[in-house]
Amino acid sequence: MSNQVSIAIAGAGIGGLAAALALLKRGFDVKVYEQAPALAEIGAGLQISANGTEVLDQLGVLETAKQISCEPTGKQIRLWSTGQTWKLFDLGATSVERYGYPYLMIHRADLHSLLFEAVRKQNRNAIKTGARCTGFRQFDDGVTVLFADGSSSTADALVGADGVHSAIRQALFGPDRPQFTGCMAWRGLVPMQRLPERLRAPVGTNWIGPGGHVVMYPLRRGELLNFVGIVERDDWKGESWTDAGSRTECSADFRDWHPDIHEIIGNIGTPYKWALIGRDPLPNWTNGCVTLLGDACHPTLPFLAQGANMALEDGLILARCLEKYDTAPTALQHYEAARIERTTKIVRGSADNAKRFHNPTLAEAAGAQAYVDREWQENRVKARYDWLFEYSAVRAAI
């Protein structure tokens, strides 16, 4: 396709910015519309596995990302009650050796800022903030994007990268049918210097237990510890990431858990809470000159650590398709076809992991030993993760 084609992207999140950067590097005319008036440090940690860091490399930002993130040596499982530890898999040099690229743990705001500045370096005027997309009007060879202030803009194609509550998705397919999972999540950050040495190891840890689990890992060169605690609880239905809770309430949700968990919770500045809402994968997400990307089309539960990776993959595959095919509708159909099977499998696999992390067998240490030995044996771990990390958005068929 001619790189004079204009692409409008609704949403300047991780996926929207990755797509914009990949397209700008290919010479496309790109405009990103972001509803927020300015960047804000929202969110906490992200795990970017080899399939995602390959995309960062293609976008020219991997080396900078490595300087502001943490490259863990591995991941481990710990039992909620006793703290017993099992190795899950090695990372560090092993990730590079096996999958070709590193595994990074990075603050969402750091990755977002990195991509934002890389887009601005390509074109200082590519991102327009304070522009909330509310819908679109499609015609034979393009689309008019509509904004909350009554203004509009035309483009040859529109990409809805506007998140889990996507206005573009709703305009395409109507309201979605979210389903509360029965779980809510706590998140918080702890300055690593507040913690004892045993909790500062450069590893990711999945604490597993009956009715809940905790994920924790280092960020910002090991300066911060990221904490995410998931608990089965049905009295909180808010899906916002900015609802503050208290350390007392968070600690109560993990009342009988290992003292290490409570030491971490006690050092969180402000813990935030949100309900985990499940959505069935869309059977399709493209119509003519309009498509979706990232959480707008395949929102996933955070149990495989692949949400940001999927958005990065989407952005690169989208750019490759728009570069390869003659018309926007053809390119967008090929983009969807290249992505939908993989993303659907990830969404379903994430839901399955929730059951694995919260199994009632984990209540007693004796039963937990047999359960972990079975569920996290090497072959099963490889079956769950290798297909994720081995994927290449650079080489995938389009």
VOTORFI-521307 format. One record per residue: residue in three letters; x, y, z of N, C-alpha, C, O, CB in turn. Coordinates in steps of 0.2 Angstrom, whole numbers, plus 5000, padded with zeros to 4 digits. Glycine has a CB too. Example, Ala and Ser with C-alpha at 12.3 -4.5 7.8 and 13.67 -1.06 7.14 Angstrom:
BEGIN
ala506649725039506249785039506649845039507149835042505749785045ser506449895035506849955036506450005039506750065040507049975029
***
This chain:
BEGIN
met500449945000500050005000500450065000501050065003499550005006ser500250114997500650184997500750205004500250205007500350234992asn501350235005501350255012501050325013501150355018502150255014gln500750355008500350415008499750405012499350455013500250445002val499550335013498850325016498850355023499350345027498750245016ser498350375025498250405032497950355037497450335035497850475032ile498250355042497950305047497850345054498250375057498450245049ala497150335056496950365062496950315068496750255066496250405062ile497250325073497250275079496950315085497150365087498050255081ala496450275087496050305093496350275099496250215100495250285093gly496750315103497050285109497850285109498050255105496750215111ala498150315114498850315114499150275120499550295124499150385115gly498850215121499150165125499750125122499950155117498550115128ile499950075125500450035123500350015116500850025112500649975128gly499849985114499649955108499650015102499850005097499049915108gly499250065104499150125099499850155098499950165092498650175102leu500250165103500850195101501350145097501750175093501250215108ala501350085099501750035095501550035088501950035084501649965098ala500950035087500650035080500850095076501150095071499850025080ala500750155080500950215077501750215075501950245070500850275082leu502150195080502850195078503050155073503450175068503250175085ala502750095072502950045067502650075060503050065055502549975068leu502150105060501850135054502250195052502450205046501150155055leu502450245057502850305055503550275052503750315048502950345061lys503850225055504450205052504450175045504950175042504750145057arg503750155043503650135036503450195032503250185026503150085036gly503450255035503250315030502550335030502350375026503550305024phe502050295034501350315034501250385037501550405042500950255037asp500650415035500450475038499950445044499450415043500050515033val500150465050499850435056499650485061500050535062500350385060lys499050485063498750525069498450485074498050445073498250575066val498750495080498550465086498050515090498350565092499150435090tyr497450495092497050535096496950505103496750445104496350535092glu497150535108497150515115496650555119496750625119497850515118gln496150525123495650565126495950605132495750655134495150515129ala496550575136496850605141497150675139497450675134497350565145pro497050725144497450785142498150785142498450825139497150845146ala498450735146499150735146499350665149498950625151499450785151leu499950645148500250585151500150585158500350635161500950575148ala500050525161500050515168500350445170500350405166499250525171glu500650445176500950385178500450335181500350325187501550395183ile500050305176499550255178499750185177500150175172498850275174gly499550145182499750075181500350055185500650095189499850055174ala500549995184501149975188501549935183501849955178500949935194gly501749865185502249825182501949795176501349775175502549785186leu502349785171502249745165502749695164503349705165502149785158gln502649635162503149585160503149575152502649555149502949515163ile503749595149503749595142504249535141504849535141504049655139ser503949475138504349415137504649425130504549475126503849355137ala505049375128505449375121504949395115505249435111505749315120asn504349375115503949395109503749465109503649495104503249355110gly503749495115503649575115504349615114504349665111503349585122thr504849585117505449625117505749625110506149665107506049595122glu505549565106505749565099505449625095505749665091505549505095val504749645097504449695094504749765096504849805092503749695096leu504949775102505349835105505949845101506149895099505449825112asp506349785099506949785095506749815088507149855086507249715095gln506249785085506049815078505849885078505949915073505449765076leu505549905084505349975084505950025086505950085086504849985090gly506549995088507150035089507150055096507550105097507150085085val506850025101506850055108507050005113507050015119506150075110leu507249945111507449895116507949915120507949905126507549825112glu508549935118509149955122508950005127509149995133509649985117thr508550055125508350105130507850065135507950085141507950165127ala507450025133506949985138507349945143507249945149506449945134lys507949915141508349875145508649915151508749895156508849845141gln508849985149509150025154508650045159508950065165509450085150ile508050045158507550075163507050015166506650035170507150125160ser507249955165506849895167507249855171507849875174506549865161cys507049795173507349745176507349675172506849655170507049735183glu507949645171507949585168508049525173508649515175508549585162pro507549495174507549445180507949385178508049365172506849425182thr508149345183508549285181508049225181508249175178509049265187gly507449235183506949175182506349195186506249245188507249115185lys505849145186505249145189505149085194505449035192504649155184gln504849095199504749045204504049045207503649095206505249045210ile503848985210503148975213503348975220503848935223502848905210arg502949005224502948995232502248975234501749005232503249065235leu502248945240501648915243501348975248501748995252501748855246trp500748985247500449045251500549035259500649085262499749045250ser500548975262500648965269501348955272501548995276500148905271thr501748915268502348895271502948935268503448945270502548825270gly502748965262503348995258503748955254504248975251503749035262gln503548885254503948835250504048855243503548885240503648765251thr504648845240504848875234504948825229505348775230505348925234trp504748835223504848785217505148835211504848885210504248745215lys505648815207505848855201505248845196505048785195506548825199leu505048895193504648885187505048885181504948835177504148955187phe505448935179505848925173506448985174506349035178505448935167asp506948975171507549015170507349075165507049055160508148985169leu507649135166507549185161508249215160508749175159507049245164gly508349275160509049305159509349285153509049285148509449285165ala509949255153510349235147509949175144509949165138511049205149thr509549135148509149075146508649105141508549065136508849035151ser508349155142507849185138508149205131507849185126507449245141val508649235131509049255125509249195121509149195115509649305126glu509549145125509749085121509149045118509249015113510149045126arg508649035122508048995119507649025114507348995110507648965125tyr507449095116506949125112507249185108506849215104506449155116gly507849205109508149255104508149325107508549365105507849255098tyr507749335113507649405115507649395123507449345126507049435112pro507749455127507649455134506949455136506549475133508049505137tyr506849445143506249445146506349505151506749505155506049385150leu505949565150506049625154505449635159504849615157506049685150met505549655165504949685169505049755170505549785172505049645176ile504549795168504549865167503949895169503349875169504649885159his504049955172503449995174503050015168503350045163503650055178arg502450015168502050025162502150105160502150115154501250015164ala502150145165502250215164502950225160503050275156502250265170asp503450185162504150195159504050175151504350205147504650155162leu503750115150503650095143503250135139503450155133503350025143his502750165142502250205139502650275137502550295131501650225143ser503050305141503350365140503950355135504050395130503750385146leu504250295135504750275130504450275123504750305118505050205131leu503850245122503550235116503250305113503350325108502950185116phe502950345118502750415117503250455114503150485109502450445123glu503850455117504450495115504650475108504850515104504950505120ala504650405107504950385100504450405095504650415089504950305101val503750405096503350425091503450495090503450515084502550415093arg503450535095503650615094504250625090504350675087503650645101lys504750585091505350595088505250585080505550615076505950545090gln504850535078504650525071504250585068504350605063504350455070asn503750605072503350655070503050695077502650665080502750635066arg503350755078503150785084502350805084502050815090503450855085asn502050805079501350815079500850755078500250765076501150865073ala501150695079500750635077500250625083499750585081501250575077ile500350645089499950635094499550695096499850745098500350605100lys498850685096498450745099498050715105497650675105497950755093thr498250755111497950735117497250775118497150825114498450755123gly496850755123496250785124495750775118495350825117496350865125ala495850725115495350705109495050645110495350595109495850705102arg494450645113494050585114493650555108493150595107493650585121cys493850505105493450475100492850445102492850405107493850425096thr492250465099491650435101491350385096490850355098491150495103gly491550385090491350345085491550365078492150395078490550345085phe491250345073491550355066490950345061490450325063492050305064arg491050375055490650365049491050335044491550365042490250435047gln490850275041491250245036490950255029490350255029491350175038phe491450275024491150275017491650235013492050195016491250355015asp491550235007491850185002492550175003492850125003491650194995asp492950235003493650225003493950265009494550295009493950254997gly493650265015493950295021493450305026492950265026494150365019val493550345031493250345037493250415040493750445040493450295043thr492750445043492750505047492650485054492250455057492150545045val493150505058493250495065492850555069492950615067493950495068leu492450535074492050585077492350595084492550545088491250565078phe492250655087492550675093492050705098491550725096493150715093ala492150695105491750715110491550795109490950815111491950705116asp492050835107491850905106491550925100491450985099492550945106gly491250875096490950885090491350895084491050905078490550955091ser491950895084492450895078492450825075492250775078493050925080ser492850825070492950765066493550765062493850825061492350745061ser493750715060494350705055494350645051494050595053495050705060thr494550655045494550595040495150565039495750595040494350625033ala495150495038495750455037495550395032494950385031496050425043asp496050365029495950305025495850245029495450205027496550295021ala496050245036495850185040495850215047496250255049496350125039leu495450175051495450195058495550135062495350075061494750225060val496050135067496150085072495950105079496150155082496950075072gly495450065082495250075088495750035093495649975094494550045089ala496150075096496650055101496450085108496850105112497350065099asp495750095109495550135115495350095121494850115124494950175112gly495650035121495549995128494949955129494549945124495650045133val494949935135494449885137493649915136493249875135494549855144his493649975137492950005136492950045129492550095129492850055142ser493150015124493250045118492650075115492150035114493549995113ala492650135113492050165110492050145102491450145100492150245110ile492650135099492650105092492350035092491950025087493350105090arg492449995097492149925097491449935098491049895094492449885103gln491249975102490449985103490150005097489649985095490350025109ala490450055093490150085087490150025082489750025077490550145084leu490649985082490649925077490149875078489849845074491349895077phe490149855085489749795087489249795092488949745094490249735089gly489149855095488649865100488949855107489549835107488049825099pro488649855112488849845119489149775120488849725117488349865124asp489649775124489949705125489549675131489149705134490649705127arg489749615133489449575138489949555144490149495144489049515136pro490149605148490649585153490349545158489749555160490949655156gln490749495161490549455166491049455172491649445171490549385163phe490849475178491249475184491549405185491149355185490849505190thr492149405186492449335187492449305194492549255196493249335185gly492249355199492249335206492849345209492949325215492049255207cys493349385206493949395209494049475208493849505204494549365205met494449495213494649565213495449565214495749525217494349615218ala495749625211496449625212496749685216496349745216496749635205trp497249675219497649735223498249745219498549695217497749715230arg498449805218499149815216499449875220499149915223499049835208gly500149875220500449925223501249915222501449865219500349925231leu501649975223502349975222502649985229502450025233502550025217val503249955230503649955236504349975234504649945230503549895240pro504650025237505350045236505749985239505649965245505550105240met506149955235506549895237506949905243507049855247506949875231gln507149965244507649975250507249965257507549955262507850045250arg506549965257506149955263506149885265505949865270505449985262leu506349835260506249765261506849735263507449755261505949735255pro506849675266507449635268507749605262507349595257507249585273glu508349585262508749555257508349495254508449495247509449535259arg508049455257507749395255507149415250507049365246507449355260leu506949475250506349495246506549535240506149565236505849525249arg507249545239507549585234507849545228508149575224508049635237ala507749485228508049445223507749465216507149475215507849365224pro508149465211507949485204507549425200507749405195508549505200val507049405203506549355201505849375201505649415205506749285204gly505449345197504749355197504449295202504649235201504449355190thr503949305206503749255210502949255210502649305210503949275218asn502749195209501949185209501849145215501949085216501749145203trp501549175220501249145226500549115225500149155222501249195232ile500449055226499849025225499548995231499848975236499948965219gly498848995231498448975237497748965235497548985230498549025242pro497348935240496648925239496348995239496349025244496348875244gly495949005234495549065233495949135232495649185233495249075240gly496549125230496949185228497649175226497949115227496949235234his498049225223498749215222499049285222498649335221498849175215val499649285222500049355222500649345217500949295217500349365229val500749395213501249405208501649465211501449515212501049405201met502349455211502749505213503449505209503649445208502949505221tyr503749555207504349555203504649625203504249675205504249535196pro505249635202505649695203505549745196505449715191506349685204leu505549805197505549855192506049905193506449905198504849895192arg506149945187506650005187507349985190507550015195506350065192arg507649945187508349915188508349885195508849885199508849975188gly507749865198507749835205507649885210507649865216508449805206glu507449945208507249995213506549985217506450015222507350065210leu506149955213505449945215505249875215505549835211504949995211leu504749855220504449795219503749805217503349835220504549755226asn503549765212502849765210502449715213502649655213502749765202phe501849735216501449685220500749685216500449735215501349705227val500549625215499849615212499549555216499849495216499749605204gly499049565220498649515223497949505221497549545221498649525231ile497849445219497149425217496749385222497049335225497149385210val496149405224495849365229495049355226494849395223495849405235glu494849295228494149285226493649325231493649305237493949205227arg493349375228492949415232492449455228492549475223493349475236asp491749455230491249475225490949535228490349555225490749415225asp491249575232490949635234491249695232491049755234490949635242trp491649695227491949745223491949735216492149695213492649755225lys491549785212491449775205491749835201491649835195490649775204gly492049875204492349935200492949905196493349875198492549985205glu492949925190493449905185494049955184494449945180493149885178ser493950015187494450065187495150045190495150015195494250135189trp495750065187496350055190496550105195497150105198496850055184thr496150155196496350215200495950215207495950275210496250275197asp495550165209495150165215495650145220495950085221494550115214ala495750185225496250175231495850135236495350145238496550235233gly496250085239496050055245496550065251496850115251496049975244ser496550025256496950035261497449975263497249915261496550055268arg497949985266498449925267498049875272498149815272499049945271thr497649905277497249865281496749815278496749755279496849905286glu496449845273495949805269496349755265496149695264495549845265cys496849775262497249725257497549665262497449615260497849765254ser497849685267498149635272497549585274497649525275498449665278ala496949615276496449565278496249515273496049465274495849605280asp496249535266496149485261496649425260496449375257496149525254phe497249435264497749385264497949365271498449355273498349405260arg497349365275497449355282497949305284498349315289496749345285asp497849245282498249185284498849175280499149115281497849125285trp499049215275499649205271500249215274500349245280499549255265his500749195271501449195274501649265276501449315273501949175268pro502049275281502249345284502649385278502549445279502749335289asp502949355273503249395268502749435264502849495263503649345263ile502149405263501649445260501449505264501349555261501049395258his501349495270501149555274501649605275501549665276500949525281glu502349585275502849635275502849675269502949735270503549595276ile502649645263502649685257502049735257502149795256502649635251ile501449705259500849745259500949805264500749865263500249705262gly501249795270501349845275501849905272501849955275501649815281asn502149895267502649945264502449975258502750015255503349915263ile501749955255501549985250501250055251500950065257500849945247gly501450105247501150175248500450175248500150185254501450225243thr500150165243499350165242499250105238499450105232499150235239pro498850055241498649995237498050015233497550055235498549935241tyr497949995226497350005222497049945221497349895221497550045216lys496349945220495949885219495549895213495249945211495549865225trp495449835209494949835204494649765203495049715205495349855197ala494049765200493749695199494049675193494149705188492949705199leu494049605192494249575186493649555182493249505185494749505188ile493649575177493049565172493249525166493649545163492649635170gly492849475165493049435159492549455153492049475154492949365161arg492849445147492449455141492649405136493249385135492649525138asp492149375133492249325128492649355122492549415120491649295125pro493149315119493549345113493049355107492549315106494049285111leu493149415104492749425098492849375092493449355091492849505096pro492349365089492349315083492749355077493049325073491749285081asn492649415077492949465072493049535075492649545079492649455065trp493449575072493549645074493649695069493949745071494049645080thr493549675063493649715057493049725053492649685052494249695053asn492949795051492349805046492649855041492749915043491749825050gly492749835035492949885030493649925032494149885032492449945029cys493649985033494250025034494350035042494750075044494150095031val493949995046494050005053494249935056493949885055493350035056thr494649945061494849875065495049895072495049955074495449845061leu495149845076495349855083495949825085496249785081494749825088leu496249845090496949825092496949825100496649865103497449875089gly497349775103497449775110496849755114496449715112497749835112asp496849785120496249775124495549785121495049765123496349815130ala495549825116494949845113494649785109493949775109495049895107cys495049735107494749675104494849615107494549565106495049675097his495349605112495549545115495749555123496249535125496049505112pro495349595127495549605134495549535137495149495136494949645137thr496049535141496249465144496349475152496549525154496849435141leu496249425155496449425163497149415163497549395159496049365166pro497449445169498149455169498549395172498949395176498349515174phe498349335169498649275172499149235168499349185170498049225174leu499249265162499849235158500349295156500849285153499549215151ala500249355159500649415158500749425151501349435148501349395162gln500249425147500349435139499949495137499949505131500149375136gly499549535141499149585138499549635134499349655129498749625144ala500049665137500549715134500849685128500949715123501049745139asn501049615129501449585123500949575117501149585111501649515125met500349555118499849555113499749625109499749625103499149525115ala499749675113499649745110500249755106500149785100499549795115leu500849745108501449755104501449715098501649745092502049745108glu501249655098501249605092500749635087500849645081501049535094asp500149655090499649685086499949745082499849745076499049705090gly500249785085500449845082500949835076500949865071500849895087leu501449785077501849775072501549735066501649745060502449735075ile501149685068500749645062500349695058500349685052500349585065leu500049745062499549785058499949825053499749835047499249835063ala500549855055500949895051501249855045501249875039501549925055arg501449795046501649745041501149735036501249735030501949675044cys500549725038499949715033499749775029499649775023499349695037leu499749835032499649895029500149915024500049945019499549955034glu500849895025501349905021501349855015501449875009502049895024lys501049795016501049745011500449745006500549735000501049675014tyr499849755008499249755004499049815001499249875003498749725008asp498649814995498549864991497949914994498049974993498349844985thr497549884998496949935000496949925008497149865011496349914997ala496649975011496549965018496149905021496349875025496250035021pro495549905017495149845020495449775019495349735023494449845016thr495849765013496149705012496749695018496749645021496549705005ala497149745019497649745024497349725031497649685035498049815024leu496749765033496549755039496249685040496249655046495949805041gln495949655035495749585035496249535036496249485040495349565029his496849545033497449505034497749515041497949465044497949525029tyr497749575043497949585050497549545055497749515060497949665052glu496849545055496449515059496549435058496549405063495649525058ala496549415052496649345051497349315054497449265057496649325044ala497849355054498549335057498549335064498949305067499049385054arg498049375068498049385075497549345079497649335085498049455076ile496949335076496349315080496449245083496249235089495749315076glu496749195080496849125083497349135089497149105094497149075078arg497849165088498349175094498049215100498149185106499049205092thr497749265099497549305104496949275108496849275114497249375101thr496549235104495949205107496249145112495949135117495449175102lys496749115109497049055113497349085120497349055125497549025109ile497649145119497949175125497349195130497449185136498349245123val496849225128496349245132496049185136495949195142495749285128arg495949135132495649075136496149045140496049015146495449015130gly496849045138497349015143497449055149497549025154497949015139ser497349115149497349165155496849145160496949135166497349235153ala496249135157495649115162495849045165495649035171495049105158asp496148995161496248935164496848935169496748905174496548885158asn497248985169497748995174497549015181497748995186498349045171ala496949055180496649075187496449015191496549015197496049115185lys496148965188495948905191496548865194496548835199495548855187arg497148865190497748835192498048865198498248835203498248825186phe498048935198498348965204497948965210498248975216498449045202his497248955210496848955216496548895218496048885222496249005214asn496848835216496548775217496548755225496948765228497048715214pro495948735227495848715234496348665237496448665243495148695235thr496648625232497148575235497748605238498048575242497348535229leu497848675237498448705239498348725247498748755250498548775236ala497748715250497548735257498048695261498248725266496848715258glu498248635260498648595265499348585261499348565255498348525267ala499948595265500548585262500648515259501048515253501048595267ala500448465262500548395259500248395252500548365247500248345264gly499648415251499248415245499548455240499548445234498548425246ala499848515242500148565238500748535235500848555229500248625242gln501148495238501748475235501548435229501848435224502148435241ala501148385230500948345224500648385219500748365213500448285227tyr500248435220499848475215500348515211500348515205499348515219val500848545215501348585211501848545207501948555201501748625216asp502048485210502448435206502148415200502448405195502648375210arg501448405200501048385194500948445189501148445183500448355196glu500648505191500448555187501048595184501048625179500048605191trp501648595188502248635186502848595184503348615185502448685191gln502648535182503248495180503448525173503148555170503048415179glu504148505172504448545166504048535159504048595156505148515165asn503848485158503448475151502848515151502648545146503348405150arg502448515157501848555157502048635156501648675153501448545163val502548655160502748725160502948745152502748795150503348735164lys503348705149503448715142502848715138502848765133503948665140ala502448675139501848675135501348735136501048765131501348615136arg501448765142501048825143501348895141501048935139500848835150tyr502048895140502448955139502848955133502849005130502848965145asp503048895130503548905125503148935119503448975115503748835123trp502548915117502248935111502049015112502049045107501548905110leu502049045118501949115119502649145117502649195113501749125126phe503149125120503849155119504149145113504549185111504249135125glu504049095109504349075103504049115097504349125092504349005101tyr503449145098503049175093503449235090503849275094502349205095ser503449255084503849315081503349355077503149325072504449285077ala503249415079502749455075503149485069502849515064502549515079val503849475069504249495063504149445058504149455052504949505065arg504149375059504149325054503449295053503349255049504649275056ala502949305058502249275057501949285050502049345047501849305063ala501649235048501349245041500749295041500449295046501049175039ile500749335036500249385035499949385029499449415027500549455037
***
